[in-house]
Amino acid sequence: MTLRLILTRHAKSFWAEPGLGDHERPLNGRGRRAARAIGDWLEAQGYAPGQALISSATRARETWERIAARLAHPPAPEILPALYLAEPGEMLTVLQGAHAPVVIMVAHNPGCARLAHGLATAPPGHPDFLRYPTGATTVLDLELSGWQALAPGAGRVVDFIVPRELT
């Protein structure tokens, strides 16, 4: 069966808020616009997720909220503390427990970049794929019997986009 993973790095966030911890940093104006643009793009391309696995960090949750607001039928998010600054192995473990045929994961770098690179059988020719800037989104198709079979090198990159190409 074909499974699809939409892997999104959270959108641009504020850095300079006194007393605010990293986990609580919100999106800035550019990040809010970028997340909406990613949502519009996902909807226009027909990349409709059936499950949303979201880091518990404020910037990741806000990214998902703005993406979801642009989707016709967004799934309720599963807010997962395990995805906060997760390494690819942790992200892979979370994905192996997924249940929908199309899953979106919103998380952080360097985990997102490393997971995208590790899952792709071949990287796209896009110059930003290696650095995976904020809002970067990869769509991978995986020919697997189920998510529990997910392993490195299992995904074919169907699409890759960065927000500045959309706004």
KOLLUMBA-303648 format. One record per residue (C-alpha): residue number from 1; y, x, z; residue in one letter. Coordinates in Angstrom, 1 decimal, always signed. Layout:
lumvex->NUM, y->Y, x->X, z->Z, bami->a
...
//
This chain:
lumvex->1, y->+0.0, x->+0.0, z->+0.0, bami->m
lumvex->2, y->+3.6, x->+1.1, z->-0.5, bami->t
lumvex->3, y->+5.7, x->+1.5, z->+2.6, bami->l
lumvex->4, y->+9.4, x->+2.2, z->+2.4, bami->r
lumvex->5, y->+11.5, x->+4.2, z->+4.9, bami->l
lumvex->6, y->+15.3, x->+4.1, z->+4.9, bami->i
lumvex->7, y->+16.5, x->+7.0, z->+6.9, bami->l
lumvex->8, y->+20.2, x->+7.0, z->+7.9, bami->t
lumvex->9, y->+22.2, x->+9.4, z->+9.9, bami->r
lumvex->10, y->+24.8, x->+7.6, z->+12.0, bami->h
lumvex->11, y->+28.3, x->+7.4, z->+10.5, bami->a
lumvex->12, y->+31.3, x->+9.5, z->+11.6, bami->k
lumvex->13, y->+32.2, x->+9.3, z->+15.2, bami->s
lumvex->14, y->+35.0, x->+10.2, z->+17.6, bami->f
lumvex->15, y->+34.9, x->+13.7, z->+19.2, bami->w
lumvex->16, y->+38.0, x->+13.8, z->+21.3, bami->a
lumvex->17, y->+37.8, x->+11.1, z->+23.9, bami->e
lumvex->18, y->+38.3, x->+12.5, z->+27.4, bami->p
lumvex->19, y->+35.5, x->+11.7, z->+29.8, bami->g
lumvex->20, y->+33.3, x->+10.2, z->+27.2, bami->l
lumvex->21, y->+29.7, x->+11.7, z->+27.1, bami->g
lumvex->22, y->+28.0, x->+12.4, z->+23.8, bami->d
lumvex->23, y->+25.7, x->+9.4, z->+24.1, bami->h
lumvex->24, y->+28.7, x->+7.0, z->+24.4, bami->e
lumvex->25, y->+30.8, x->+8.4, z->+21.5, bami->r
lumvex->26, y->+31.8, x->+5.4, z->+19.2, bami->p
lumvex->27, y->+32.4, x->+5.4, z->+15.4, bami->l
lumvex->28, y->+35.9, x->+6.3, z->+14.2, bami->n
lumvex->29, y->+37.6, x->+4.3, z->+11.5, bami->g
lumvex->30, y->+36.1, x->+6.3, z->+8.7, bami->r
lumvex->31, y->+32.6, x->+5.8, z->+10.2, bami->g
lumvex->32, y->+33.1, x->+2.1, z->+10.5, bami->r
lumvex->33, y->+34.1, x->+1.9, z->+6.8, bami->r
lumvex->34, y->+31.2, x->+4.1, z->+5.8, bami->a
lumvex->35, y->+28.6, x->+2.1, z->+7.7, bami->a
lumvex->36, y->+29.8, x->-1.1, z->+6.0, bami->r
lumvex->37, y->+29.7, x->+0.6, z->+2.6, bami->a
lumvex->38, y->+26.1, x->+1.7, z->+3.3, bami->i
lumvex->39, y->+25.2, x->-1.8, z->+4.2, bami->g
lumvex->40, y->+26.7, x->-3.1, z->+1.0, bami->d
lumvex->41, y->+24.9, x->-0.5, z->-1.0, bami->w
lumvex->42, y->+21.5, x->-1.3, z->+0.7, bami->l
lumvex->43, y->+22.0, x->-5.0, z->-0.1, bami->e
lumvex->44, y->+23.1, x->-4.4, z->-3.7, bami->a
lumvex->45, y->+20.1, x->-2.1, z->-4.3, bami->q
lumvex->46, y->+17.7, x->-4.7, z->-2.8, bami->g
lumvex->47, y->+16.6, x->-2.3, z->+0.0, bami->y
lumvex->48, y->+16.1, x->-5.0, z->+2.6, bami->a
lumvex->49, y->+14.6, x->-3.6, z->+5.9, bami->p
lumvex->50, y->+12.2, x->-5.7, z->+7.9, bami->g
lumvex->51, y->+12.4, x->-3.5, z->+11.0, bami->q
lumvex->52, y->+15.3, x->-1.5, z->+12.4, bami->a
lumvex->53, y->+14.5, x->+1.5, z->+14.7, bami->l
lumvex->54, y->+17.9, x->+2.6, z->+16.1, bami->i
lumvex->55, y->+18.9, x->+5.4, z->+18.5, bami->s
lumvex->56, y->+20.3, x->+4.2, z->+21.7, bami->s
lumvex->57, y->+23.5, x->+6.3, z->+21.2, bami->a
lumvex->58, y->+26.7, x->+4.1, z->+20.7, bami->t
lumvex->59, y->+27.5, x->+5.7, z->+17.3, bami->r
lumvex->60, y->+24.0, x->+4.9, z->+16.0, bami->a
lumvex->61, y->+24.0, x->+1.3, z->+17.4, bami->r
lumvex->62, y->+27.5, x->+0.7, z->+15.8, bami->e
lumvex->63, y->+26.3, x->+2.2, z->+12.5, bami->t
lumvex->64, y->+23.4, x->-0.3, z->+12.5, bami->w
lumvex->65, y->+25.7, x->-3.2, z->+13.5, bami->e
lumvex->66, y->+28.0, x->-2.6, z->+10.6, bami->r
lumvex->67, y->+25.1, x->-2.1, z->+8.2, bami->i
lumvex->68, y->+23.4, x->-5.2, z->+9.4, bami->a
lumvex->69, y->+26.5, x->-7.3, z->+9.0, bami->a
lumvex->70, y->+26.4, x->-6.6, z->+5.3, bami->r
lumvex->71, y->+22.7, x->-7.6, z->+4.8, bami->l
lumvex->72, y->+21.5, x->-11.1, z->+4.0, bami->a
lumvex->73, y->+18.6, x->-11.0, z->+6.5, bami->h
lumvex->74, y->+18.9, x->-8.1, z->+8.9, bami->p
lumvex->75, y->+16.1, x->-7.6, z->+11.4, bami->p
lumvex->76, y->+17.0, x->-7.5, z->+15.1, bami->a
lumvex->77, y->+17.4, x->-3.8, z->+16.1, bami->p
lumvex->78, y->+14.9, x->-2.0, z->+18.3, bami->e
lumvex->79, y->+17.1, x->+0.3, z->+20.4, bami->i
lumvex->80, y->+15.1, x->+3.4, z->+21.2, bami->l
lumvex->81, y->+16.3, x->+6.1, z->+23.7, bami->p
lumvex->82, y->+13.5, x->+8.3, z->+22.2, bami->a
lumvex->83, y->+15.6, x->+8.6, z->+19.0, bami->l
lumvex->84, y->+18.7, x->+10.0, z->+20.7, bami->y
lumvex->85, y->+18.9, x->+13.6, z->+19.3, bami->l
lumvex->86, y->+15.2, x->+13.4, z->+18.5, bami->a
lumvex->87, y->+13.4, x->+16.1, z->+16.6, bami->e
lumvex->88, y->+11.3, x->+15.2, z->+13.5, bami->p
lumvex->89, y->+8.0, x->+15.1, z->+15.4, bami->g
lumvex->90, y->+9.4, x->+12.5, z->+17.8, bami->e
lumvex->91, y->+10.9, x->+10.5, z->+15.0, bami->m
lumvex->92, y->+7.5, x->+10.7, z->+13.2, bami->l
lumvex->93, y->+5.7, x->+9.4, z->+16.3, bami->t
lumvex->94, y->+8.2, x->+6.4, z->+16.5, bami->v
lumvex->95, y->+7.6, x->+5.6, z->+12.8, bami->l
lumvex->96, y->+3.8, x->+5.8, z->+13.2, bami->q
lumvex->97, y->+4.2, x->+2.7, z->+15.5, bami->g
lumvex->98, y->+6.2, x->+0.7, z->+12.9, bami->a
lumvex->99, y->+4.9, x->-2.6, z->+11.7, bami->h
lumvex->100, y->+7.1, x->-3.8, z->+8.8, bami->a
lumvex->101, y->+6.6, x->-2.6, z->+5.2, bami->p
lumvex->102, y->+10.3, x->-1.6, z->+5.0, bami->v
lumvex->103, y->+11.8, x->+0.2, z->+8.0, bami->v
lumvex->104, y->+15.3, x->+1.6, z->+8.5, bami->i
lumvex->105, y->+15.8, x->+4.3, z->+11.1, bami->m
lumvex->106, y->+19.3, x->+5.2, z->+12.3, bami->v
lumvex->107, y->+19.3, x->+8.5, z->+14.2, bami->a
lumvex->108, y->+21.0, x->+11.9, z->+14.4, bami->h
lumvex->109, y->+21.0, x->+15.4, z->+12.9, bami->n
lumvex->110, y->+19.4, x->+17.8, z->+12.8, bami->p
lumvex->111, y->+16.4, x->+15.5, z->+13.2, bami->g
lumvex->112, y->+17.3, x->+13.2, z->+10.2, bami->c
lumvex->113, y->+17.8, x->+16.1, z->+7.8, bami->a
lumvex->114, y->+14.6, x->+17.8, z->+8.9, bami->r
lumvex->115, y->+12.6, x->+14.6, z->+8.8, bami->l
lumvex->116, y->+13.9, x->+13.7, z->+5.3, bami->a
lumvex->117, y->+13.1, x->+17.2, z->+4.0, bami->h
lumvex->118, y->+9.7, x->+17.2, z->+5.7, bami->g
lumvex->119, y->+8.6, x->+13.8, z->+4.3, bami->l
lumvex->120, y->+9.9, x->+14.3, z->+0.8, bami->a
lumvex->121, y->+7.3, x->+15.5, z->-1.7, bami->t
lumvex->122, y->+10.3, x->+16.8, z->-3.7, bami->a
lumvex->123, y->+14.0, x->+16.8, z->-2.7, bami->p
lumvex->124, y->+16.5, x->+14.9, z->-4.8, bami->p
lumvex->125, y->+18.9, x->+17.0, z->-6.9, bami->g
lumvex->126, y->+21.8, x->+15.8, z->-4.8, bami->h
lumvex->127, y->+23.9, x->+18.7, z->-3.3, bami->p
lumvex->128, y->+24.3, x->+16.9, z->+0.1, bami->d
lumvex->129, y->+20.6, x->+16.3, z->+0.7, bami->f
lumvex->130, y->+20.1, x->+19.7, z->+2.5, bami->l
lumvex->131, y->+23.0, x->+19.3, z->+4.9, bami->r
lumvex->132, y->+22.6, x->+15.5, z->+5.4, bami->y
lumvex->133, y->+26.2, x->+14.6, z->+6.3, bami->p
lumvex->134, y->+27.1, x->+11.6, z->+8.5, bami->t
lumvex->135, y->+26.1, x->+8.3, z->+6.9, bami->g
lumvex->136, y->+23.7, x->+10.1, z->+4.6, bami->a
lumvex->137, y->+20.8, x->+7.7, z->+3.6, bami->t
lumvex->138, y->+17.5, x->+8.5, z->+2.0, bami->t
lumvex->139, y->+15.1, x->+5.9, z->+0.7, bami->v
lumvex->140, y->+11.5, x->+7.1, z->+0.6, bami->l
lumvex->141, y->+8.5, x->+5.3, z->-0.8, bami->d
lumvex->142, y->+5.2, x->+6.2, z->+0.9, bami->l
lumvex->143, y->+1.7, x->+5.4, z->-0.4, bami->e
lumvex->144, y->-0.1, x->+4.9, z->+2.9, bami->l
lumvex->145, y->-2.7, x->+2.7, z->+4.4, bami->s
lumvex->146, y->-0.2, x->+2.0, z->+7.3, bami->g
lumvex->147, y->+2.6, x->+3.7, z->+9.2, bami->w
lumvex->148, y->+0.0, x->+5.4, z->+11.5, bami->q
lumvex->149, y->-1.0, x->+7.5, z->+8.5, bami->a
lumvex->150, y->+2.5, x->+8.9, z->+8.0, bami->l
lumvex->151, y->+2.6, x->+12.7, z->+7.7, bami->a
lumvex->152, y->+4.8, x->+15.4, z->+6.3, bami->p
lumvex->153, y->+5.0, x->+15.4, z->+2.5, bami->g
lumvex->154, y->+4.0, x->+11.8, z->+2.2, bami->a
lumvex->155, y->+7.2, x->+10.4, z->+0.7, bami->g
lumvex->156, y->+8.8, x->+10.1, z->-2.8, bami->r
lumvex->157, y->+12.5, x->+10.0, z->-2.7, bami->v
lumvex->158, y->+13.7, x->+6.8, z->-4.4, bami->v
lumvex->159, y->+17.4, x->+7.1, z->-3.7, bami->d
lumvex->160, y->+19.9, x->+9.2, z->-1.7, bami->f
lumvex->161, y->+23.5, x->+8.4, z->-1.0, bami->i
lumvex->162, y->+26.4, x->+9.6, z->+1.1, bami->v
lumvex->163, y->+29.3, x->+7.3, z->+2.1, bami->p
lumvex->164, y->+32.0, x->+9.2, z->+0.3, bami->r
lumvex->165, y->+30.3, x->+8.1, z->-3.0, bami->e
lumvex->166, y->+30.7, x->+4.5, z->-2.0, bami->l
lumvex->167, y->+34.2, x->+4.3, z->-0.5, bami->t
//
